[in-house]
Amino acid sequence: MISDQDRIQSPADIILRVENVVKAYEMRHFSFGGSHKTSPAVDNVTIRINRGEAFGLVGGSGSGKTTLARLILKLERFDAGAIHFEDLNVGKLKGPSLKSFRRKIQMIPQDPYQSLNPYFSIFETVAEPLVIHRIGDDKARRRIVENAMVLSGLTPAADYYDRYPHQLSGGQRQRVAIARAVVLEPQFIIADEPTSMLDASISIAVFKLLHTIKRRHNVTFLFITHDLAAARHFCERIAVMHRGKIIETGATEKIIGNPQAPYTKALIAAQPRFVSFRNIGKESAKK
Ligand SMILES: Nc1ncnc2c1ncn2[C@@H]1O[C@H](COP(=O)(O)OP(=O)(O)OP(=O)(O)O)[C@@H](O)[C@H]1O
């Protein structure tokens, strides 16, 4: 159930609006017993993401990318600004409306080694969101889990059900994390450096999978990366983030072909792998 104050008017083609959002962390000084706010991790950030697109958030370590993702997911509170997902005012969501928001937006985490509960079997891992959201009976859950696992390239799904994360490779674990993210059929997925812990050939397979999910299910992606080559291959538009601020936003090819900010120019100059991912999207589109 969504209350009136959670609703705003939004154009149908924009799924997410982040407006002038600020987040600074509190630093405690145990020796003095006091605290102070650090300079903002997210500093007056505004981005708009269109329905069905892959939008890249590109920046170096510590630029504020993960913090922004956590604010969008309402895992943390922001200090100022506003975030709207469709017609929902994310900052004001609570109770049932927060729960319903959490069905629509999912995250694929960075580290497939740490993100899965070692005590949950693969079936339990992928089924857990269905249990939390009380979707389906046992039989229906088996069917939904199987579909999510097949979509994520874990076939035959039944071969994986009773295994545990430590019995899988890094690439298989990341597929489990992806199956878990898609099992609720979200409209929006935040993928936070989903391939940074994987070797190149497995990364390419995971990118193909993300392409397939985007194309077949019209899922909108916020793709977080420090790797411009990966963003170039996957994202229609990108925002470059540096020290908490968005310093450049636009069509990916336009920014890479004609960067304006010195930081973007330096990021491009530092990329060794601009060629390797180039044709993946085209290849997977043919399949
Ligand atoms: N819980 C926290 N408490 C205090 N400071 C934090 C916290 N989380 C992040 N920060 C700080 O906020 C800044 C942005 O961090 P964030 O993790 O968002 O960057 P990032 O761009 O995702 O980096 P990386 O690519 O290395 O993951 C950093 O200076 C970081 O130290």
The ligand as an ORCA input file, in Angstrom:
! r2SCAN-3c Opt
* xyz 0 1
  N      29.938      3.815      6.377
  C      30.828      4.792      6.113
  N      31.304      5.578      7.104
  C      32.177      6.582      6.838
  N      32.648      6.870      5.603
  C      32.209      6.099      4.577
  C      31.291      5.027      4.768
  N      31.043      4.449      3.561
  C      31.782      5.129      2.658
  N      32.488      6.123      3.274
  C      33.373      7.078      2.608
  O      32.644      7.704      1.560
  C      33.481      7.893      0.422
  C      32.854      7.242     -0.791
  O      32.889      5.821     -0.619
  P      32.156      4.826     -1.618
  O      32.305      3.437     -1.066
  O      30.783      5.303     -1.880
  O      33.050      5.017     -2.936
  P      33.103      4.128     -4.250
  O      33.165      5.074     -5.388
  O      31.989      3.141     -4.270
  O      34.491      3.396     -4.084
  P      34.941      1.887     -4.509
  O      34.930      1.880     -6.022
  O      36.314      1.783     -3.944
  O      33.969      0.931     -3.911
  C      34.848      7.349      0.793
  O      35.646      8.422      1.217
  C      34.555      6.406      1.939
  O      35.647      6.310      2.813
*
